[in-house]
Amino acid sequence: MNADERELITETAARLFEQPNRYALVDELVGAGLEEELHSDDELVDALMTLQGRAGATSTLLSLIVSGSAFDTSWTAVLPLLGTHTAPGLRQGDIAVDGLAINPHKAGPFLVHTAEGAVLVSSDAVTTTPANGIDPELGLHTVIGTASLRTCTPVDGLRWDEVEVRALRAVAHELIGLAERALGRAVEHVTERKQFGKAIGAFQVVQHRLVDANTALAAAKAVVESTRGSGDLLAALAAKAWAGRAAREAVDAAQQFCGAMGFTWEFGLHELVRRITVVEALFGDSDQVIDEIGDILVGRSDAPRLATL
């Protein structure tokens, strides 16, 4: 896919993200026969997930990304519980499911990844409950149940070690978009808000903190871009860790400099705080991921170079 085609798709996505229909984007992509592109074109996936973050939107895009080219719009992928990136399904004679879903289709089957492969599980075999929690607008649901293996349909070509790498990178890009949105909101506020006859953005303490947040964001972008195309779990974990820290730094700065106004319902910053908190915990938050990176490196004889400096 060339740059013009990607731009056309992202322009369409930007328009669809403004609609209340959370299934519209994926329905459009699948209707255009782009399942294979989403499975093979990392640059397109990265652009769409970043755009979702910038828009502060929610969709079923992550389901499509982790489901491969066989995806059907009625499917909902089950994701790991917050704080983990282990497969949400466990084969113990039957299939035990314990995970999360974003904007699940009520009637359609659930795609459940296990260490041995992926299967489709009937929605009747699991209990789906709105998680609500800190970000009810995300559409997060718990998915719990046990399904007989005889009633499940195998989905060929999906391996969890490959899927988790794609998911980690996808979430990293969404966090990059969310960080951009938070930083943009902070800059907008400090440019408009005045004290002592000048915009508060003119004060050095404000400038220094925002520069730090912008530097963290630039560093995260560099790490995420430099690891594109790598199927290595360590590279994907590094991308997720840097993106998560950048998003937290950006929203923390926004909270600090938007002050009391930033805590009002009308201002809307709380929506970003909530979304970043939950998305950062998907597939493990940055602190957990950094610990895991340390464990992996301890088990290796050397530390790989993630980027050429």
N, C-alpha and C positions, 0 to 999 in steps of 0.2 A: 504494500500500500504506500502510495506516495504522499508527500506533505499536503498537497491540495485536497486529497481525499480525506486525510485525517482532520484537516481544518473544517471541512464540510460536516463531518460527523460530530466534531466537538461543538460547532455552531448549533447543530440540531439538539445536541445534549443540553446545551445552555438554555435553550428555549424550553425543553421538556422539564428541566429541573425547576422551572418556575411554575409548573402546573401541580395541582394537588394530587394527581394520579401517580402513586409511587411505583407503579409497574410500567408506566408509559415508555421510559427509556429502553428498558430491556425488551419490551414488546416490539419497539421500533427496530432495535438492532437485530433481533432474531427474525423479524418480518423481512428485513433486508438481506437475510442470509449471511450475517456477519459473525456467526458463532465461531467459525474456524479462525477468522481474523483475531477475535478476542482471545483465542487460545494460543495463537502463534505470534501475534504482533505486540511485543512488550511496550513499544512506544505508544501505541493506541491505548492500551490498558492504563499506562501511566498517566496519559493526558486526561482520560475520562475520570479516573479516581481523583486526580488533583482538582479537576473542575468541580467534582462533587463536593470536595472540601471547601473550595472557594465559595460555592453557592450555599454552603450550609444545608445541603439537601440530603434526603434519604431516598434510597431506591432498592432494587434487588440486584444491583450490578455485581456485588460481591458473590452472590449465588451463581451468576453466570461465569464469573472469572474462575471459580473453583470447581466448576462442573464440566469443563471441557467442551469439545465441539459437538457432542451428542445432546447438548442441553435442550430442554423443552420448556416453554414459558410457564407451564404448570408446575415445574419443579421448584422446590425450595431447598437450598443446601443448609445442612446443619453445621454450625460452626462450633469450635471448642468453647468451653466455659471461659468467662473472663479470667485473665491471668494465666492462661495456659495455651499451648499450641499443639497439644496431643490430639490424636484422632478422636472425634466425639462418639464413635461407635466401637463396641467391644464384642468380639465373637466368643461366646461361651456356650456353644451348642446353638443357642439362639443369638439374636443381635440385640444387645443392650445399648440403648441410646440415651445419652445425657449431654445435652449441648444447648446451643442457642440458635435462633433464626431471626433474620431481619426481614420484616414485612412478609411473613409466610403466606402462601396461598392456602386457604383452608381446605379446599377439596383435593388439591394435587398431592403427589407423593413427595416424600422427603428424600433427598440424596444424602446418604450417611456414609462417611468415610470411616474405614477401619484400617488397622495395620495391614490386613490381608487384601484389601481392595474396597471398592465402593459398591453400594447396593441402593436400590430404591425401596423405601419402606412406605407402606400405605399410611395415610394420615389417620386411619382408624386405629392403628397399632400404637400410637403415641398420644400423649396428652400435651397440648400446646396452650401455654398460659402467658398472657402479656406480662412482661417483666416490669414495665413502668420504671420504677427506680428513679435515678437521678435525671435521666433523659427520656421521658415517655414519648417524645416526638420522634425518636429514632425508629420506633417500631420493633423494639427488641422483645423476643418471646423465648421462654424456656421450652425445650422439647425433651420430654422424658418418656421412656416406655421400653417395652421388650417385644420384639417381633420374631415370629418363627422364621428361621432361615428358608424354609420351604416356600414361604409366601413372598420372599424378597426377590427382586429382579437384579441380577448382577449388571454393573456398568463397566464395560471393558475400557482399558487404556488409562485408568486413573490410579496413580500411586500417591499415597499420602506424603511421602518425602518430597515429591515434586510439587504437590498441591500446596503444602504449607509454605514453601519458598515463594510461590506465586502470591499467596494470600498475605504473607508478611510484607512483600514489596507493595502490593496494592494498598494495604492499610497505611504503609509509610507514605505513599503519595497522597492519600486522603489527608493525613496529618500535615503534610507540607501545605496543602491547600487551606486547611483550617488555620495554620499558623499565619499564612499570608492574610487571611481574612481578619484575624485578631490584630495583627500588627497594623493593617490598614485602618482598622477602627480606632486604634490608639492614636495613630498619626493624625487622623481626621479630627479627633477630639482636641488634641493638644495644639492643633493649628487654629481651631475656632475658639477655644476657651481662653479668656484673658484674665490676668491678675496683674495689679500694679501697672496697668496701662499697656501691657504687652501680652502676646500669646504665650501660654505656659511652655510651649515648645521651644521658646527662645532661651529658656534657662538650661544651664549646662547639665544639671543633675538629671533633667528629663532627657536631654539629648544623649547623654552617656548611656542611660539604661536602654533607650530605644536602639542605639547603635549596637549594644551588646545583643539585644534580641534579634536584630537584623543580621548580625554576624553569625549567630547560632543558626538562623534560617539558611543563610548562604552556605554554611558548612554542611548542613543537613542535605541541601540540594546537591552539593558536590559529591557527597558520599553516595546518595541514592543514584545519581546519574552514573557515577563511576562503576557501580556494581550491576548496571543493567545488563541483562543477557547472561549473568552468572547463575548457575543452578546450585551454587554452594549455599548451604544453610547458614554458615558463618557470615557470608556477605549479606544475606537477607536479614539476619538478626542485627547486623551493624546498621543497615539502612533503617530498620524499624527503631532502633535505639536512638539514633541521631535525630530522626524525624520527630519522635515522641518528645525528646528533650526540647527541641526547637519549638514545638507547639506549646509546651508548658511554659517556656520562657516568654513566648509572645503573649499568651493570655494572662500570665502573671503581670507583665508590664502594662497591659491594657487595664487590668483591674486596679493597679496602683495609680495610674495617671488619670483614669476616668473618675476616680474618687467615689464619693457618695452617689454621684449621678449614675455611675456605672452599675450600682446595685439596684437601681429602680427598674420596675417591670417594663416601663415604657422604653427605656434605653436599649434593652435587648441583649446586653453583653452576657447575661446569665445563660442565654441559649448556647453561646460559644463555649462558655466554661463547662457546661454540662456535656456538650457534644465531644469536646476534646478529652474530658475525663473518661468517658466511656470508650471512645474509639482508641484512645491510648492504651486502654486495658485489653483490647481485643488482641489475641495471640500473644499476650504478655506485655506488661508495661515496660518502660525503658529501664527501670531499676532491675526488674526481674530478668530482662533480656541481657543486660550487661553482666549480671551474675552468671548467666548461662554461657555467655561468650567466654568469660574467665574460666569456667569449668572445661569448655571445649579446648581452649588453648593450653590449659594445664595437661590435658591428655595428649597433646601433640608435641612433637620435638622442636617445632619452630612456629613463629607467628607469620602468617601470610601477609604479603603486601596487597592491600585492597585497592590502591590507586598509585599511579606513577606521579611522583612530585617533581 
